[in-house]
Amino acid sequence: MEVRPGYKQTEVGAIPEEWELRGLLSAVQIANGQVDPRKEPFRSMILVAPDHIESGTGALLDKQTAGDQRAISGKYAFQRGDIVYSKIRPYLKKAILADFDGLCSADMYPLTPVGDVIGGFMLPILLAHRFTKYAESVSVRSGMPKINRAELADFVVALPPKSEQRAIAEVLSDVDALLGGLDRLIAKKRDLKQAAMQQLLTGQTRLPGFSGEWEVKRLGEIAFCFSGGTPPTEVDAYYGGDIPWITSGDLNKGYITDVEGRITAVGLANSSAKMVEADTLLIALYGATSGVTAISKIRAAINQAVLAIIPREDSPTYLYFKLTFLKDWLISTYTQGGQPNLSGDIVKSVRFPLPSVSEQTAIATTLSDMDAELAALEQRRDKTRTLKQAMMQELLTGRTRLVTPATETAPNTAENHSRNAPRQMKENR
């Protein structure tokens, strides 16, 4: 296989000539010995466990001391700059670059970078697809999947010079900072929407131009309701058609734009499944999704666990927000014990105050605009995550370079790297 100039062929593929291959445990070392989390200073240190780390992102979700967690069994100590990697269920990709001294559970490895190795470069190595695929392949054994020290030692790392490690680490850290900022903004916008629902849907705050008393109405008085059904599953001809078929599990999406379920026209005709038009309000009747409300943005059929609510005059979008806001109250008030289940009769009997249709429409528009803003932010975050994965693939293999081969000095600042890296990826392909 021909290798382009400046690269060499290795067991991990073509890499830049200045890069070298090392076993993972010659790039990082695992701490030995455990400490007693019941004694100081360890009792007052932050204790990290696998469930404190977000999967695949390198983000620490929770910080609690060993004392707060009432830890009693032996733990590993780590220092600022170490990588803390979860050795159980490696497919979850849980690891952090520590910015504090702390403890980790025995289900984790504290990895200290050796010599010229930078922790900010090694963390994305451990979160990248190649290592995760390797870790999954060697950890398949009885009981819980786990990767051990010998298996870590067998993994080969392509290691660039220190300056290039630093440049790569800075670029990926910039992207992580952007993702973190988007996550915080999304959380803030969700809180603002929740507060707006509390104020607007209860009448505590009125939009400009609206006043007067709200009228208590029963849902069955203002809307026509019906549920659907399921074609017999033993008849193959009833499934796999072109009619979308909504089940209660699909309602978690909020706004339904597509579903996996499909039935045929024959299946529809030979069952109690019912068609609903686009912009129909739906509520789940049974099981874990009971009370979950959604609006179908597509024409589709529904099954027996889904109730369609078609208002005669009132705004379906307003009722969607209202029933979503009242979900917990609805379940606690209208169901008793065991698995919370609703019925068409129960839903139709629900009573609550309603504003005029014009005020309903104004409230629904305000909340829908907030939903649209949230959806745009979430889409931007998802695209940024996808971009980061592509950047990792390019940068960690040397296909895209941030440091010119002739120098040990990065030519751009980290800010310039993060702007230029996507363009460089395209140019180098």
Secondary structure, 3 states (H helix, E strand, C coil): CCCCCCEEEECCEEEECCCEEEEHHHHEEECCCCECCCCCCHHHCEEECHHHECCCCCCECCCCECCCCCCCCCEEEECCCCEEEECECHHHCCEEECCCCEEECCCEEEEEECCCCCHHHHHHHHHCHHHHHHHHHHHCCCCCCECCHHHHHHCEEEECCHHHHHHHHHHHHHHHHHHHHHHHHHHHHHHHHHHHHHHHCCCCCCCCCCCCCCEEEEHHHHEEEEECCCCCCCCHHHEEEEEEEECHHHHHHCEECCCCCEECHHHHHCCCCEEECCCEEEEECCHHHCCCEEEECCCEEECCCEEEEEECCCCHHHHHHHHHHCHHHHHHHHCCCCCCCCCHHHHHHCEEEECCHHHHHHHHHHHHHHHHHHHHHHHHHHHHHHHHHHHHHHHCCCCCCCCCCCCCCCCCCHHHHHHHHHHHHHHHC
